[in-house]
Amino acid sequence: MKQMPFSEKDLQRMMIPLFFEQLFVMLVGIADTLVVSHAGEAAVSGVSLVNQFNTIFIYLFTALASGGAVVISQYIGRKDSESAGRSASQLLMFGTVFSLLIVVLVLAGKNGMLRLLFGKVEDSVMDACVTYLKISAYSYPALAVYHSGAAVYRSLGKTNVTMYIAVLSNIMNVIGNVIGVFVLHAGVAGVAWPSLIARIFSAAAITVLCFRKKNEVVYTAGWIFKWDTDYLRRIWNFAIPNGVENGIFQFVKVALSSIAALFGTVQIAANGVAQSIWSLAALAGVAMGPAFITVIGQCMGNKDIEAADYYFTKLSKITLRLSSSWNLLILIFTPLFLRFYALEPQTKRLVIWLVLIHNVFNAVAFPFSGALSNGLRAAGDVKFTMYVSVISTIAGRLFLSYLLGIVLQMGVIGIALAMVSDWVIRAVVFIWRRKSGKWKAFEVV
């Protein structure tokens, strides 16, 4: 068998930091929530509501960066460092301009948008929303800049760099929140400013590193201040479908929250607690997504179809093993987690059932519906994955949630079954697509 471009150690050096970066960010998010809760109920509500709004833009910046990562990875595979650097520089330029435009629009219409979205909340909560949105909007350019730089380092396989930056910035955020809430008693502002500072640090750190000449791919000032439609179009070809897919997913997520709110206090509480555990359980599958983009992207850029096919199989097996082990571990520890929640016994039993449903299918279906789809995107098969994901999200997740949850009166159990049905549909289609070999015919660069 011929020598493959990525050894076992190469893959481990890439995957392990991705997993621990996601895990650390999630644990810090939990700590953040605990700190914010001491700023008062209005502050907690305001931060929670605005973060739902901010998530829309975070997904947009992530989609843009993912498009850039595919293009950069393929150029790296072709050993065309100059074009990779130009693409990275164009990604930084467009991400910055795009985010600044969003900042202007959000700040200009913040009061109207918040009233439209959350008009029924109390005045104290709305004041908290306005304050938090105004400060957090300033961080949009920093988020866009960070994700652009992170795309470069992940494309190079140097995921330990983004892990270290995430660790430092999140520690800064937690310490800042503690000072803002407990020392300065600044309320919502005491939570918002540390987040802004931490994001600026992340953006500055990754950008400085992306200018280091010893890297295979570097930013160049000349290309940062230049508009090149050819390079940008390659990025947009991936970013736009990803953005559409993520946008519809967020819309459906909000709709499902509205459906869950119909089922009474016990089910609402169980669903909320279960979702926090689900997020932790899904880490393994989510963390493997960027690894697929880097590895498959580089193989396809080098026109090494045999290697791409090999790593599709290898990475899928690794993701399946890792996801199964991690989901089993979280399921075992779920009763222990529930001891920290003041819930009625029937609510706890419902949480365990929800976690069981989620974790079984997250272990066996999500590796193919999530991580594998990133490999197809990296090969250039981005429109097909978008169409499948959008149709499956609406027809599978949304429609089945209504049918099972409301019509058949299964409540949040019905929503959970609809969610995993969405994963199964995607997994079956994406496995078929991968075996069909149609992804081999696309050209990205």
C-alpha positions in Angstrom: 0.0 0.0 0.0 1.3 3.5 -0.9 2.4 6.0 1.8 -0.6 8.1 2.9 -0.2 11.8 3.6 -1.4 11.7 7.2 0.1 9.3 9.8 -1.7 8.1 13.0 0.3 10.7 14.9 -0.7 13.4 12.5 -4.4 12.6 13.0 -4.0 12.4 16.8 -2.3 15.8 16.9 -5.2 17.2 14.9 -8.1 15.6 16.7 -7.2 15.6 20.3 -6.9 19.5 20.6 -10.1 19.9 18.7 -11.9 17.7 21.2 -10.4 19.4 24.3 -11.0 22.9 22.8 -14.7 22.1 22.4 -14.9 20.6 25.9 -13.1 23.5 27.6 -15.3 26.1 25.8 -18.4 24.2 27.0 -17.2 23.9 30.6 -16.4 27.6 30.7 -19.8 28.4 29.3 -21.3 26.6 32.2 -19.1 28.5 34.6 -20.1 31.7 32.8 -23.8 31.0 33.3 -23.3 30.5 37.0 -21.5 33.8 37.4 -24.1 35.7 35.3 -26.9 34.3 37.5 -25.6 36.4 40.3 -26.2 39.6 38.3 -30.0 39.2 38.8 -32.8 37.6 36.9 -33.2 40.5 34.4 -29.5 40.2 33.5 -29.7 36.4 33.1 -32.8 36.8 30.9 -31.3 39.6 28.8 -28.0 37.7 28.2 -29.8 34.5 27.3 -32.2 36.2 24.8 -29.5 38.2 23.1 -27.2 35.2 22.9 -29.9 33.5 20.8 -29.7 36.5 18.5 -25.9 36.6 18.5 -25.8 32.9 17.6 -27.2 33.7 14.2 -24.1 35.8 13.4 -21.7 33.4 15.0 -23.0 30.7 12.6 -22.6 33.1 9.7 -19.0 33.8 10.6 -18.4 30.0 11.1 -19.9 29.2 7.7 -17.7 31.8 6.0 -14.6 30.4 7.8 -15.6 26.8 6.9 -15.8 27.9 3.2 -12.3 29.4 3.5 -11.0 26.3 5.3 -12.1 24.1 2.4 -10.4 26.3 -0.2 -7.2 26.8 1.8 -7.0 23.0 2.6 -7.3 22.2 -1.1 -4.5 24.7 -2.0 -2.3 23.2 0.7 -3.0 19.8 -0.8 -1.9 21.1 -4.2 1.3 22.5 -2.6 0.3 26.0 -3.7 1.1 28.0 -0.6 0.9 31.3 -2.4 -2.7 30.8 -3.5 -3.6 29.4 0.0 -2.2 32.6 1.5 -4.1 34.8 -0.9 -7.3 32.9 -0.1 -6.6 33.3 3.6 -6.0 37.0 3.2 -9.2 37.4 1.2 -11.1 35.5 3.8 -9.8 37.9 6.5 -10.7 40.9 4.4 -14.2 39.9 3.5 -15.0 38.6 7.0 -13.9 41.9 8.5 -15.9 44.0 6.0 -19.0 41.7 6.3 -18.9 41.9 10.1 -18.5 45.7 10.2 -21.5 46.0 8.0 -23.5 43.8 10.4 -22.4 45.9 13.3 -23.6 49.1 11.7 -27.0 47.4 10.9 -27.5 45.9 14.3 -26.5 49.1 16.2 -28.7 51.2 14.0 -31.8 49.0 14.5 -31.1 47.4 17.8 -34.2 48.8 19.6 -36.6 47.9 16.8 -35.2 44.4 16.4 -35.3 43.6 20.1 -38.8 44.9 20.4 -39.8 42.8 17.4 -38.2 39.6 18.7 -38.7 40.0 22.5 -41.3 42.7 22.8 -43.4 41.0 25.5 -40.6 40.9 28.1 -40.5 43.2 31.1 -38.8 46.6 30.8 -35.9 45.6 33.0 -35.2 42.6 30.8 -35.4 44.7 27.7 -33.0 47.2 29.1 -30.6 44.4 29.8 -31.0 43.1 26.3 -30.2 46.6 24.8 -27.1 47.0 26.9 -25.8 43.5 26.3 -26.5 43.7 22.5 -24.9 47.1 22.1 -21.6 45.9 23.7 -21.6 42.4 22.3 -22.2 43.8 18.7 -18.8 45.4 18.9 -17.3 42.0 19.1 -18.6 40.8 15.8 -15.5 41.9 13.8 -13.3 40.2 16.4 -15.3 37.0 16.0 -15.0 37.1 12.2 -11.3 37.8 12.4 -10.7 35.0 14.8 -12.7 32.4 12.8 -10.7 33.5 9.7 -7.4 32.8 11.4 -8.6 29.6 13.0 -9.6 28.4 9.5 -5.9 28.8 8.5 -4.5 26.9 11.4 -7.0 24.1 11.2 -6.4 23.8 7.5 -2.7 23.4 8.4 -3.6 20.7 10.9 -2.2 22.9 13.8 -5.3 22.6 16.0 -3.3 22.9 19.2 -2.9 26.6 18.4 -6.6 27.3 18.4 -7.0 25.2 21.5 -4.5 27.3 23.5 -6.0 30.5 22.4 -9.5 29.2 23.3 -8.2 28.2 26.8 -6.6 31.6 27.4 -9.5 33.7 26.1 -12.1 31.8 28.0 -10.2 32.0 31.2 -10.0 35.8 30.6 -13.7 35.8 30.1 -14.5 34.0 33.3 -12.1 36.1 35.4 -13.5 39.3 33.8 -17.1 38.2 34.5 -16.2 37.5 38.2 -14.7 41.0 38.5 -17.5 42.7 36.6 -20.3 41.0 38.6 -18.8 40.6 42.1 -16.3 43.4 42.3 -17.6 46.2 40.1 -21.3 45.2 40.4 -21.7 46.3 36.8 -24.6 43.9 36.0 -25.0 43.1 32.3 -22.2 45.4 31.3 -19.9 43.5 33.7 -20.6 40.4 31.7 -20.5 41.9 28.2 -17.2 43.8 28.4 -15.1 40.8 29.4 -16.6 38.8 26.5 -15.6 41.6 24.1 -12.1 41.9 25.5 -11.6 38.1 25.3 -12.7 38.0 21.7 -10.4 40.9 20.8 -7.6 39.0 22.4 -8.4 35.8 20.4 -8.6 37.8 17.2 -5.4 39.7 17.8 -3.5 36.5 18.8 -4.5 34.4 15.8 -3.9 37.2 13.4 -0.4 37.8 14.6 0.3 34.1 14.3 -1.1 34.1 10.8 1.6 36.6 9.7 4.4 34.4 10.8 6.6 33.7 7.8 7.6 30.3 8.9 4.1 29.0 8.3 3.2 27.3 5.1 0.2 29.7 4.7 0.5 33.3 5.8 -1.4 36.5 5.5 0.0 39.2 3.2 -0.9 42.8 3.6 -1.2 43.3 -0.2 -4.0 40.7 -0.5 -5.8 41.8 2.7 -6.4 45.2 1.2 -7.4 43.8 -2.2 -10.7 42.6 -3.6 -10.3 39.5 -5.8 -13.6 38.1 -7.0 -12.1 34.8 -8.2 -10.7 33.8 -4.8 -13.8 35.1 -3.0 -16.1 33.3 -5.3 -14.4 30.0 -4.4 -15.0 30.8 -0.7 -18.6 31.9 -1.2 -19.4 28.7 -3.1 -19.0 26.9 0.2 -19.9 29.7 2.7 -23.3 30.5 1.2 -24.7 27.0 1.2 -23.4 26.5 4.8 -24.9 29.8 5.8 -28.3 28.9 4.4 -28.2 25.4 6.0 -27.2 26.9 9.4 -29.8 29.7 9.2 -32.6 27.3 8.6 -31.4 25.0 11.3 -31.5 27.9 13.8 -35.0 28.9 12.6 -36.2 25.3 13.2 -34.5 25.2 16.6 -36.4 28.3 17.7 -39.7 26.8 16.3 -39.0 23.6 18.3 -38.5 25.6 21.5 -42.0 27.1 20.9 -43.4 23.6 20.5 -41.7 22.3 23.7 -43.2 25.3 25.6 -46.6 23.8 25.0 -46.0 20.6 27.1 -46.1 21.9 30.6 -43.5 22.7 33.3 -42.2 19.1 33.9 -41.5 18.5 30.2 -40.1 22.0 29.7 -37.7 21.6 32.6 -36.7 18.1 31.5 -36.1 19.2 28.0 -33.9 22.2 29.1 -31.7 20.0 31.4 -31.5 17.3 28.7 -30.3 19.8 26.1 -27.4 20.9 28.3 -26.4 17.2 28.7 -26.9 16.6 24.9 -24.5 19.5 24.1 -21.8 17.8 26.2 -22.5 14.4 24.7 -22.4 15.7 21.1 -18.8 17.0 21.6 -17.0 14.1 20.0 -18.9 14.2 16.7 -18.8 18.0 16.5 -15.1 18.1 17.2 -14.3 15.7 14.3 -15.9 18.0 11.7 -12.9 20.3 11.1 -10.6 17.2 10.9 -12.6 15.9 7.9 -12.4 19.3 6.2 -8.6 19.5 6.6 -7.8 15.9 5.7 -10.2 15.3 2.8 -9.6 18.9 1.5 -5.9 18.4 1.3 -6.2 15.0 -0.4 -8.7 16.4 -3.0 -6.5 19.4 -3.6 -3.7 17.0 -4.4 -6.0 15.1 -6.7 -5.3 12.0 -4.6 -8.8 10.4 -4.7 -7.5 7.1 -3.3 -6.2 8.8 -0.2 -9.4 10.8 0.2 -11.4 7.6 0.0 -9.1 5.9 2.5 -9.5 8.8 5.0 -13.2 8.9 4.6 -13.3 5.3 5.9 -10.6 5.8 8.5 -12.0 9.1 10.0 -15.5 7.7 10.0 -14.4 4.7 12.0 -12.5 6.9 14.4 -15.5 9.2 14.8 -17.8 6.3 15.4 -15.5 4.8 18.1 -14.9 8.1 19.8 -18.5 9.2 19.7 -19.8 5.8 21.0 -17.3 5.8 23.9 -18.0 9.4 24.8 -21.8 9.1 24.6 -21.8 6.0 26.7 -19.6 7.8 29.3 -22.0 10.8 29.5 -25.0 8.4 29.7 -23.4 6.6 32.7 -22.7 9.9 34.5 -26.2 11.4 33.8 -27.7 10.3 37.1 -24.7 11.9 38.9 -25.3 15.2 36.9 -28.9 15.2 37.9 -28.0 15.3 41.6 -27.0 18.9 41.1 -30.5 19.8 39.8 -33.4 20.5 42.1 -35.9 18.4 40.1 -38.8 16.2 40.9 -38.2 12.4 40.5 -40.6 12.2 37.4 -38.6 15.1 35.8 -35.3 13.3 36.4 -36.7 10.1 34.9 -37.8 12.0 31.8 -34.3 13.5 31.5 -32.7 10.1 31.6 -35.0 8.8 28.8 -34.3 11.9 26.7 -30.5 11.5 27.2 -30.8 7.8 26.4 -32.6 8.5 23.1 -30.1 11.2 22.2 -26.9 9.4 23.1 -27.7 6.1 21.3 -28.3 7.9 18.0 -25.7 10.5 18.5 -23.2 7.7 18.9 -24.2 5.7 15.8 -25.9 8.2 13.4 -24.4 11.6 14.1 -20.9 10.7 13.0 -22.3 10.2 9.5 -24.9 12.9 9.5 -22.5 15.5 10.9 -18.8 14.8 10.6 -19.0 12.8 7.3 -21.0 15.6 5.7 -18.0 17.9 6.3 -15.8 15.5 4.3 -18.3 15.7 1.4 -18.2 19.5 1.6 -14.4 19.5 1.6 -14.5 17.4 -1.6 -16.7 20.1 -3.2 -20.0 18.4 -2.8 -21.5 21.3 -0.9 -24.8 21.9 -2.7 -26.0 18.3 -2.3 -25.2 18.3 1.4 -27.1 21.6 1.8 -30.2 20.3 0.0 -30.3 17.1 2.0 -29.7 18.9 5.3 -32.4 21.5 4.7 -35.0 19.0 3.5 -34.2 16.6 6.4 -34.3 19.5 9.0 -37.7 20.6 7.8 -39.4 17.3 6.8 -37.7 15.2 9.5 -37.0 17.3 12.5 -39.7 20.0 12.3 -42.6 18.0 10.8 -42.0 14.9 12.8 -41.7 17.0 16.0 -45.2 18.4 15.3 -46.6 15.0 14.4 -45.0 13.0 17.3 -45.0 15.7 19.9 -48.4 17.4 19.4 -50.6 15.2 17.2 -49.6 11.9 18.8 -49.1 13.6 22.2 -45.6 12.2 22.9 -44.4 15.6 24.1 -40.6 16.2 24.3 -40.0 12.5 23.7 -41.6 13.1 20.3 -39.2 16.0 19.7 -36.2 13.9 20.7 -37.3 11.1 18.3 -37.8 13.6 15.5 -34.3 15.0 16.1 -32.6 11.6 15.9 -34.8 10.7 12.8 -33.2 13.8 11.2 -29.8 12.3 11.9 -30.7 8.9 10.6 -32.1 10.3 7.3 -28.9 12.4 6.7 -26.6 9.5 7.7 -28.3 7.1 5.3 -28.2 9.6 2.4 -24.6 10.8 3.1 -23.3 7.2 3.4 -24.9 6.4 0.0 -23.5 9.6 -1.5 -20.0 8.8 -0.3 -20.2 5.2 -1.6 -21.6 6.4 -5.0 -18.3 8.2 -5.6 -20.0 11.3 -7.1 -18.1 13.5 -4.7 -14.9 12.6 -6.6 -15.9 14.6 -9.7 -15.9 18.1 -8.1 -13.1 20.7 -8.5 -12.7 23.4 -6.0 -9.4 25.0 -7.0 
